[in-house]
Amino acid sequence: MESLNNIDNFNSSNPLDELKMKLSALPSFNRFSDEQIELIFSLGSTHFNQGKISLALDFFQILLIYRPLDPRFLFSVGLCLKNLGRYQEAIAPFCAAMGLDENPINAGLHLAECLAAMGKVNEAQSLLNPIIDLSKIDNSYDSLVKRAESLKDLLEQT
């Protein structure tokens, strides 16, 4: 109980840091070691790469139970849902990944693709413009920017 008392006294100006600290104190957080978590992630990634998207989704959803704020796992769940054509369901994990990841560009592009597939053209375009503008600042995102430009061009034709 000592660790929980320390967490109750944890003061942070960042509510996300405080939430992460409280989650890490839960018994379920420590059910798997970091190495085991990475192994599960690797298995899910392997299934995804083999085209076994539903099976990969199961692995990634398990990971979210134990590490709900890890942007990699949120992104992976969103990607599986997107690939299964479950665009509406993919929105929440992509949005969460965007909010938690230091580099939200990839999740933002996938979110725009989901919105476009759902016929929400204006919402998709509003996500694409900042991605395209990024090319003026950093050319390391060229492949993502090209995908964003292609999608924007396609949406403008509709």
N, C-alpha and C positions, 0 to 999 in steps of 0.2 A: 504493500500500500504506500510505501514511502515514495515510489516513483510517481504515483498518481497525485500525491500531495504536492510534489514538486511541479508537476504539470499544471495543477490548479493555480499555482503561484507564478506561472510563466507569464511574463509580460512581454508582448511584442507589438510593435507598431504595425506589423504586417499580420492580418488575420489568417492568411494562408499558412504562414509559418507556424502560427499557434495551432491551427487545425492539423497540420502535418505532425506536430509534436504530440498532440492528443491521440491521433490515430496510431502513431508508433508505440504508444503505451498499451494499446489493446492487445490481449492475448493472441488474437488471430493474426496480428501483424507479424508475430515471431513464429508462427506455425512452420513457415518455410524459411530456410536460410536464404541469403542473397544469391548464393550459388544455385540453389534449387529453383528459385524464382527465374533466374537466367536460363536454366535448363528448360523449364516449362515454356518460357518465351521462345527459346530456340526450337522446341518441338512444334509450337504453334506456327512459327515462321516457316518451318520445313513443310508442314501440311499446306500452308497457304501457297508456297512456291510450287507445290505439287498439284495445285488446283483443288485441293480438298478444303474448300473455303468454310463449309459448315463445321467441319472438325476443327479447323484452325480457330474459328470463332469461339468454340467451346473452351479451348485452351486460354484464349485471351480474356474471356469473361471470367474464368477462374482467377486469373491474375488480378483482375479489377476488384475481386472480393478482398484480396490481401494487400493490394497496393492501389487503392482507388484514385490516387492523385498522380499516378505516373503517366505523363503524357504519351509515352511510347505505347502503353497498353490501351489507353483511350483511342489513340490514333489507329492502332491495329484493329480494335473492335469496329471503329467507324469504317475502316477500309474493307473489312469483311462484309459488313452490312451493305456497303455501297456495291461491292461486287456481287452480292446476292440480289441486287435490285431493291433492297429495302432502304430506299433513300431517306424517307421520313425518319426512320429509326437511326440512321447514320448521322443525322444533324447534331444531336446532343453530344455524342462522343467527340465529334470533330470540333464543335464549339468549345467543349471542355479542354481538349488538347490545345486548341489555339490559345486559350487563356492561361494554361499552365506551362506551355513550352516556351523556351527562350527564343525559339525560331519557329513562329507559327505559320510560315509561308506555305509549306506543303499541306498542312491540314486545311488552311484557308482555300487552297486551290481545289482540294477534294470536296470541300463543303460547297464551293461554287458549282462544281460539276453535279453534285446532288441536287442543288437548287435548280439548276438548268434542266436536269432530267425530270424534275417535278413541274416544269413550266414556269418557275418563278424567275423570270428573266431579269427583272430589275434588281432583285436581291443578289442574283448571281453576278451581274455586272458591277454592283457596288463593291463586291469582294475582289473582282478581277482588276479594277483600276489601280488600287495600291500595289498589287503584285506586279503589274506592268510598269508602274512608276519606279519600282525597285531596281529595274535594269539600269536606270540612270545613276544609281548610287553604287550598286554592287553587281559586277558581271558574273559572279560565281553562281547566280541563280538563273543563268541563261536558259537552261532546259525548262525550268518551271515557268519562266516568263514567256517562252515560246508557246507552251501549252495554254497559258492564260490568254495570250494574244489570239491563238487559234480559236479558243472557245468564245472569246469576245466577238471575233469576226463572224462566227457561226450564229451567235445570238443576235447580232445586228441584222442578219439576213432574214430573221424570222419576224 
